[in-house]
């Protein structure tokens, strides 16, 4: 009898994740530290929740619309140094 293969990560429901995080009243953008607004504003404003796979534990991060736009414009490699220097 073999070991069952662990399933891959399940799809992330961004609206449900934002709802759960917003309900705590805390949360900030991973990159610029902007405060997460109320749920309705976060959803309408384009906040995103991303899964970050770690060695032992997967985490999720919040990314504000400003950082999403800058990251898309600059690309990942150019965005990270810009982000760290700008904030």
C-alpha positions in Angstrom: 0.0 0.0 0.0 1.6 3.3 -1.2 1.4 6.7 0.3 -1.2 9.0 -1.2 0.3 12.0 -3.1 -0.4 15.3 -1.4 -2.8 17.4 -3.4 -1.5 20.7 -4.9 -2.6 24.0 -3.6 -6.3 24.7 -3.9 -7.4 27.8 -5.9 -7.5 30.9 -3.8 -10.9 32.7 -3.6 -9.7 36.3 -3.5 -13.1 37.7 -2.4 -13.5 35.2 0.4 -9.9 35.8 1.5 -10.4 39.6 1.5 -13.7 39.1 3.5 -11.9 37.0 6.1 -9.0 39.4 6.4 -11.1 42.6 6.3 -13.3 41.2 9.1 -10.3 41.2 11.4 -9.9 45.0 11.0 -6.2 44.6 10.3 -4.1 44.0 7.2 -1.5 45.9 5.2 0.0 45.7 1.7 3.0 43.4 1.8 5.1 45.8 -0.2 4.2 49.4 0.8 2.4 48.8 4.2 -0.8 50.7 3.1 -3.6 49.8 5.5 -6.3 47.5 4.1 -9.6 49.4 3.7 -13.1 48.0 4.5 -14.1 45.0 2.5 -16.3 46.8 0.0 -13.5 49.3 -0.8 -10.9 46.6 -0.9 -12.8 44.5 -3.4 -13.8 47.5 -5.6 -10.3 49.0 -5.3 -8.6 46.0 -6.6 -6.7 44.7 -3.6 -5.3 41.2 -4.3 -4.5 38.3 -2.1 -1.6 36.1 -3.2 -0.4 32.7 -2.0 3.3 32.5 -1.2 4.5 28.9 -1.1 7.1 28.2 1.6 9.2 25.2 2.4 7.0 24.2 5.2 4.0 26.5 5.3 2.2 28.5 2.6 1.3 32.0 3.5 -0.9 34.7 1.9 0.0 38.3 1.4 -2.1 41.4 0.5 -1.1 43.6 -2.4 -2.6 47.1 -2.8 -3.7 48.4 -6.3 -0.8 50.9 -6.4 1.8 48.1 -5.9 0.0 45.9 -8.4 0.2 48.6 -11.1 3.8 49.4 -10.4 4.7 45.7 -10.4 3.0 45.2 -13.8 4.6 48.3 -15.2 8.2 47.6 -14.0 8.2 43.8 -13.9 9.1 41.7 -10.8 12.8 42.2 -10.9 12.7 46.0 -11.2 9.7 46.4 -8.8 11.3 44.9 -5.7 14.2 47.3 -5.4 12.0 50.2 -6.3 9.4 49.1 -3.7 12.0 48.7 -0.9 13.6 52.1 -1.7 10.3 54.0 -2.2 8.6 53.0 1.1 
